[in-house]
Amino acid sequence: MSDTAVTEPVHPAPVPLAGRDYRDSAALTQWVKVLLGLSLLLDFVATVSGFMELALLQSFASGTAAGDIDTLANANDSRQQAIGVGQFACYVITGIVFLTWIYRANRNARALGA
């Protein structure tokens, strides 16, 4: 055996964020929850609308569509488009708020010494 002493590695002290303090993220957390709930609701609406479109297409195929086919098809397309635009906008906004929430959580963890 050798007489050399085993030393523990020295861990540097956490460097505090220069000029940045802990910021409460409760309001941002609420926004993320609300937007995720809205996304879920829009997904449900889109699913119901998809089933309505399927029923419409089946009525076209069987010849039992009540009304002008062009009018029914245009109304269906407008509904599907509005739902799609709403979903896309909600996803983009939710993504931005979620990434901001992640950034804030990381910054807060570092401000607390993690």
C-alpha positions as CSV (number, residue, x, y, z in Angstrom):
1,M,0.0,0.0,0.0
2,S,1.1,3.5,-0.7
3,D,1.2,6.4,1.7
4,T,-0.5,8.9,-0.6
5,A,-3.7,10.3,0.8
6,V,-6.9,10.0,-1.1
7,T,-8.6,13.4,-1.5
8,E,-12.2,14.0,-2.3
9,P,-12.9,16.0,-5.4
10,V,-13.6,19.6,-4.8
11,H,-17.0,20.8,-6.1
12,P,-17.1,24.4,-7.0
13,A,-19.7,26.5,-5.2
14,P,-22.8,27.2,-7.3
15,V,-22.5,30.5,-9.1
16,P,-25.6,32.7,-8.5
17,L,-27.2,34.2,-11.4
18,A,-25.8,37.7,-11.9
19,G,-28.6,40.2,-11.0
20,R,-31.4,37.6,-11.3
21,D,-33.5,36.6,-8.3
22,Y,-36.0,33.9,-7.8
23,R,-39.3,34.7,-9.5
24,D,-42.6,33.1,-8.5
25,S,-43.9,30.9,-11.3
26,A,-47.4,30.3,-9.9
27,A,-49.2,32.5,-12.5
28,L,-47.2,30.9,-15.3
29,T,-48.0,27.5,-14.0
30,Q,-51.7,28.3,-14.0
31,W,-51.5,29.5,-17.6
32,V,-49.8,26.3,-18.7
33,K,-52.6,24.3,-17.0
34,V,-55.3,26.3,-18.6
35,L,-53.8,26.1,-22.1
36,L,-53.2,22.4,-21.8
37,G,-56.9,22.0,-20.7
38,L,-57.9,24.1,-23.7
39,S,-55.8,22.0,-26.0
40,L,-57.5,18.9,-24.6
41,L,-60.9,20.5,-25.2
42,L,-60.1,21.4,-28.8
43,D,-58.8,17.9,-29.4
44,F,-62.2,16.5,-28.2
45,V,-64.1,19.0,-30.4
46,A,-61.9,18.0,-33.4
47,T,-62.6,14.3,-32.8
48,V,-66.4,14.9,-32.7
49,S,-66.1,17.0,-35.8
50,G,-64.1,14.2,-37.5
51,F,-66.9,11.8,-36.7
52,M,-69.4,14.3,-38.1
53,E,-67.4,14.5,-41.3
54,L,-67.3,10.7,-41.5
55,A,-71.1,10.5,-41.2
56,L,-71.4,13.2,-43.9
57,L,-69.2,11.3,-46.3
58,Q,-71.1,8.1,-45.6
59,S,-74.4,9.8,-46.3
60,F,-72.9,11.1,-49.6
61,A,-71.8,7.6,-50.5
62,S,-75.1,6.0,-49.7
63,G,-77.1,8.9,-51.4
64,T,-79.0,9.8,-48.2
65,A,-77.6,13.3,-47.8
66,A,-80.3,15.7,-47.0
67,G,-79.7,19.0,-48.9
68,D,-77.3,20.3,-51.5
69,I,-74.1,18.4,-51.5
70,D,-72.0,21.4,-52.2
71,T,-73.5,23.4,-49.4
72,L,-73.0,20.6,-46.9
73,A,-69.5,19.9,-48.1
74,N,-68.5,23.6,-47.8
75,A,-70.0,23.9,-44.3
76,N,-68.1,20.8,-43.2
77,D,-64.9,22.2,-44.7
78,S,-65.4,25.6,-43.0
79,R,-66.0,23.9,-39.6
80,Q,-62.9,21.6,-40.0
81,Q,-60.8,24.6,-41.1
82,A,-61.9,26.7,-38.1
83,I,-61.2,23.9,-35.7
84,G,-57.8,23.3,-37.3
85,V,-56.8,26.9,-37.1
86,G,-57.9,27.1,-33.4
87,Q,-55.9,24.0,-32.6
88,F,-52.8,25.3,-34.3
89,A,-53.0,28.6,-32.6
90,C,-53.6,26.9,-29.2
91,Y,-50.6,24.6,-29.8
92,V,-48.2,27.4,-30.7
93,I,-49.3,29.6,-27.7
94,T,-49.2,26.6,-25.3
95,G,-45.7,25.7,-26.6
96,I,-44.4,29.2,-26.0
97,V,-45.9,29.4,-22.5
98,F,-44.6,25.9,-21.7
99,L,-41.1,26.7,-22.8
100,T,-41.2,29.9,-20.8
101,W,-42.3,27.9,-17.8
102,I,-39.4,25.4,-18.2
103,Y,-36.9,28.3,-18.6
104,R,-38.3,30.0,-15.4
105,A,-38.2,26.7,-13.4
106,N,-34.5,26.2,-14.5
107,R,-33.6,29.8,-13.6
108,N,-35.3,29.5,-10.3
109,A,-33.6,26.3,-9.5
110,R,-30.2,27.9,-10.2
111,A,-31.1,31.0,-8.2
112,L,-31.8,28.6,-5.2
113,G,-28.4,27.1,-5.6
114,A,-29.1,23.9,-7.6
